[in-house]
Amino acid sequence: MTAAARKNTSEVGALLRGWRERRRVSQLELALRADSSARHISFVETGRSRPSQDLVLRLAEHLDVPMRERNALLLAAGYAPRFKETPLDDPSLGVLREGLETLLRGYEPYPAFVVDATFNVIAANGAIALLMTSAPAHLLTEPLNAMRLTLHPEGLAPRIRNLPEWRGHLLAQMEQQIALTGSQPLRELYEEVSAYPLPPGADGDGPVAPLLPYFALPMVIEHEGHLLSFVSSISTFNTPLDVTVAELAVETLLPADPATAKYLQDALG
């Protein structure tokens, strides 16, 4: 084995071991899932054996490794990446963009937007502007980031009447994504937004909106003297074959009560 091959074998083995441990799967269990043997998995992880391209992909699939990181595993093993990463403005994704825009318009007058893997807003419908009232320019410059805009003390945070609960939900969502993807950019974003100070009155000592028996935790936000309540729904593509598409998510904010639905219909309908 050449020095380069040994280096590749060692790198991919360490990466695979990291993903297996992150998923809390034993070598034997992974071997059974991937139609291999625990001995071979052990040899791969310790750098004693170089996995085939097919085995790398099988192991990645059974470990639920994100598509971007599957390419990284293949490169570490000395193979070419399998999955393309096409810019969203590429002509080949024109039908996808049109479909997303149609979907976003279809949700109006309810807010809806598309984010990437680090919660940068890729597209949004007109109803989103309703929530961004009074947000400063530095939070609205591209790339507009949904987490920064929501949790920054100059953003939406001062108007969110149940901020401790909603903030906890968003941070838990980010923690879950970090555990799933191991994304360093997402971890850096988490460290940034989790360190934002709470606005005055949002630390649990001041008055907050009562949490009614909703069917899901709502975001209760004030807008021009009205309390609006939204529940969030997130959709992703089930069978992506492109890294860009795999990392897109459509988030919709649906009314959590009749008063919010009526207000949006009157204001935007």
For each residue, the residues with C-beta under 8 A, 3 or more apart:
1: 5 6 9 50
2: 5 6
3: 6 7
4: 7 8 78
5: 1 2 8 9 50 78
6: 1 2 3 9 10 47
7: 3 4 10 11
8: 4 5 11 12 50 76 77 78
9: 1 5 6 12 13 44 47 48 49 50 77
10: 6 7 13 14 47
11: 7 8 14 15 76 77
12: 8 9 15 16 44 50 51 56 73 76 77 78
13: 9 10 16 17 44 45 46 47
14: 10 11 17 18 45 47
15: 11 12 18 19 72 73 76
16: 12 13 19 20 44 45 51 56 59 63 73
17: 13 14 20 21 45
18: 14 15 21 22 182
19: 15 16 22 23 60 63 65 69 182
20: 16 17 23 25 27 30 45 63
21: 17 18 24
22: 18 19 179 182
23: 19 20 63 64
24: 21
25: 20 29 30 33 62 63
26: 29 30 38
27: 20 30 31 38 41 42 45
28: 31 32 38
29: 25 26 32 33
30: 20 25 26 27 33 34 36 41 59 62 63
31: 27 28 34 36 37 38 40 41
32: 28 29 35
33: 25 29 30 62
34: 30 31 41 55 58 59 61 62
35: 32 58
36: 30 31 40 41 55 58 59
37: 31 40 41
38: 26 27 28 31 41 42
39: 42 43
40: 31 36 37 43 44 49
41: 27 30 31 34 36 37 38 44 45 59
42: 27 38 39 45 46
43: 39 40 46 48 49
44: 9 12 13 16 40 41 47 48 49 50 51 55
45: 13 14 16 17 20 27 41 42
46: 13 42 43
47: 6 9 10 13 14 44
48: 9 43 44
49: 9 40 43 44
50: 1 5 8 9 12 44 77 78
51: 12 16 44 55 56 59 77
52: 55 56
53: 56 57 74 77 79
54: 57 58
55: 34 36 44 51 52 58 59
56: 12 16 51 52 53 59 60 70 73 74 77 79
57: 53 54 60 61 70 74 82
58: 34 35 36 54 55 61 62
59: 16 30 34 36 41 51 55 56 62 63
60: 19 56 57 63 65 69 70 73
61: 34 57 58 64 65
62: 25 30 33 34 58 59
63: 16 19 20 23 25 30 59 60
64: 23 61 180
65: 19 60 61 69 70 73
66: 69 70 180 181 246 247
67: 70 71 83 240 242 243 246 247
68: 71 72 83 85 117 181 243 246 247
69: 19 60 65 66 72 73 181 182
70: 56 57 60 65 66 67 73 74 82 83
71: 67 68 74 75 81 82 83 85 243
72: 15 68 69 75 76
73: 12 15 16 56 60 65 69 70 76 77
74: 53 56 57 70 71 77 79 80 81 82
75: 71 72 78 79 80 81
76: 8 11 12 15 72 73
77: 8 9 11 12 50 51 53 56 73 74
78: 4 5 8 12 50 75
79: 53 56 74 75 82
80: 74 75
81: 71 74 75
82: 57 70 71 74 79
83: 67 68 70 71 241 242 243 246
84: 241 242 243
85: 68 71 242 243 244
86: 90 92 93 242 244 245
87: 90 93 244
88: 93 96 97 122 244
89: 93 97
90: 86 87 93
91: 94
92: 86
93: 86 87 88 89 90 96 97 242 244 245
94: 91 97 98
95: 98 99
96: 88 93 99 100 245
97: 88 89 93 94 100 101 123
98: 94 95 101 102
99: 95 96 102 103
100: 96 97 103 104 114 123 248 250
101: 97 98 104 105 123
102: 98 99 105 106
103: 99 100 106 107 112 250
104: 100 101 107 108 112 113 114 123 124 125 250
105: 101 102 108 125
106: 102 103
107: 103 104 110 111 112 125 127 252
108: 104 105 112 125 126 127 268 269
109: 127 264 265 267 268 269
110: 107 127 252 253 254 255 264
111: 107 124 125 127 128 130 131 230 252 253
112: 103 104 107 108 124 125 127 128 250 251 252 253
113: 104 121 122 123 124 125 128 146 250 251
114: 100 104 121 122 123 124 248 249 250 251
115: 119 120 121 122 146 248 249 251
116: 119 120 122 247 248
117: 68 177 181 183 185 186 247
118: 145 183 185 186 189
119: 115 116 145 146 147 174 189
120: 115 116 143 144 145 146
121: 113 114 115 124 143 144 145 146
122: 88 113 114 115 116 248
123: 97 100 101 104 113 114
124: 104 111 112 113 114 121 128
125: 104 105 107 108 111 112 113 128
126: 108 129 268
127: 107 108 109 110 111 112 130 131 264 268
128: 111 112 113 124 125 131 132
129: 126 132 133
130: 111 127 133 223 264 267 268
131: 111 127 128 156 221 223 253
132: 128 129 135 140 149 156
133: 129 130 223 224
134: 159
135: 132 139 140 149 154 155 156
136: 139 140 154 155
137: 140 141
138: 141
139: 135 136 144 148 149 152 154 155
140: 132 135 136 137 144 149
141: 137 138 144
142:
143: 120 121
144: 120 121 139 140 141 149
145: 118 119 120 121 148 149 189
146: 113 115 119 120 121 149 150 251
147: 119 150 151 170 174 189 193
148: 139 145 151 152 155 189 192 193
149: 132 135 139 140 144 145 146 152 155 156
150: 146 147 155 156 157 160 166 170
151: 147 148 155 156 157 167 170 193 196
152: 139 148 149 155 156 157 193 196
153: 157 158 196 197 198 199
154: 135 136 139 157 158
155: 135 136 139 148 149 150 151 152
156: 131 132 135 149 150 151 152 159 160 221
157: 150 151 152 153 154 160 163 167 196 198 199 202
158: 153 154 199 202
159: 134 156 221 222 223
160: 150 156 157 163 166 167 202 219 220 221
161: 208 209 220 221 222 227
162: 165 166 208 209 211 218 219 220
163: 157 160 166 167 198 199 202 208
164: 167 168 198 202 203 204 208
165: 162 168 169 211 217
166: 150 160 162 163 169 170 217 219 220
167: 151 157 160 163 164 170 171 198
168: 164 165 171 172
169: 165 166 172 173 217
170: 147 150 151 166 167 173 174 193
171: 167 168 174 175 190 193 194
172: 168 169 175 176
173: 169 170 176 177
174: 119 147 170 171 177 178 186 189 190 193
175: 171 172 178 179 190
176: 172 173 179 180
177: 117 173 174 180 181 183 186
178: 174 175 181 182 183 186 187 190
179: 22 175 176 182
180: 64 66 176 177
181: 66 68 69 117 177 178 186
182: 18 19 22 69 178 179
183: 117 118 177 178 186 187
184: 187 188
185: 117 118 188 189
186: 117 118 174 177 178 181 183 189 190
187: 178 183 184 190 191
188: 184 185 191 192
189: 118 119 145 147 148 174 185 186 192 193
190: 171 174 175 178 186 187 193 194
191: 187 188 194 195
192: 148 188 189 195 196
193: 147 148 151 152 170 171 174 189 190 196
194: 171 190 191
195: 191 192
196: 151 152 153 157 192 193
197: 153
198: 153 157 163 164 167 202 203
199: 153 157 158 163 202
200: 203 206
201: 205 206 207
202: 157 158 160 163 164 198 199 206 208
203: 164 198 200 206
204: 164 208
205: 201
206: 200 201 202 203
207: 201
208: 161 162 163 164 202 204
209: 161 162 220 227
210:
211: 162 165 214 217 218 220
212: 257
213:
214: 211 217 218 229 231 256 257
215: 231 256
216: 231 232 256
217: 165 166 169 211 214 231
218: 162 211 214 229 230 231 256
219: 160 162 166 229 230 231 232 253
220: 160 161 162 166 209 211 227 228 229
221: 131 156 159 160 161 227 228 229 230
222: 159 161 225 226 227 228
223: 130 131 133 159 226 228
224: 133
225: 222
226: 222 223 263
227: 161 209 220 221 222 259
228: 220 221 222 223 255 260 263 264
229: 214 218 219 220 221 255 256 257 259 260
230: 111 218 219 221 253 254 255 256 260
231: 214 215 216 217 218 219 253 254 256
232: 216 219 251 252 253 254
233: 251 252 254
234: 249 250 251 252
235: 249 250 251 252
236: 246 248 249 250
237: 240 245 246 248
238:
239:
240: 67 237 243 245 246
241: 83 84 245
242: 67 83 84 85 86 93 245 246
243: 67 68 71 83 84 85 240 246 247
244: 85 86 87 88 93 247 248
245: 86 93 96 237 240 241 242 248
246: 66 67 68 83 236 237 240 242 243
247: 66 67 68 116 117 243 244
248: 100 114 115 116 122 236 237 244 245
249: 114 115 234 235 236
250: 100 103 104 112 113 114 234 235 236
251: 112 113 114 115 146 232 233 234 235
252: 107 110 111 112 232 233 234 235
253: 110 111 112 131 219 230 231 232
254: 110 230 231 232 233
255: 110 228 229 230 258 260 261 264
256: 214 215 216 218 229 230 231 260
257: 212 214 229 260 261
258: 255 261 262
259: 227 229 262 263
260: 228 229 230 255 256 257 263 264
261: 255 257 258 264 265
262: 258 259 265 266
263: 226 228 259 260 266 267
264: 109 110 127 130 228 255 260 261 267 268 269
265: 109 261 262 268 269
266: 262 263 269
267: 109 130 263 264
268: 108 109 126 127 130 264 265
269: 108 109 264 265 266
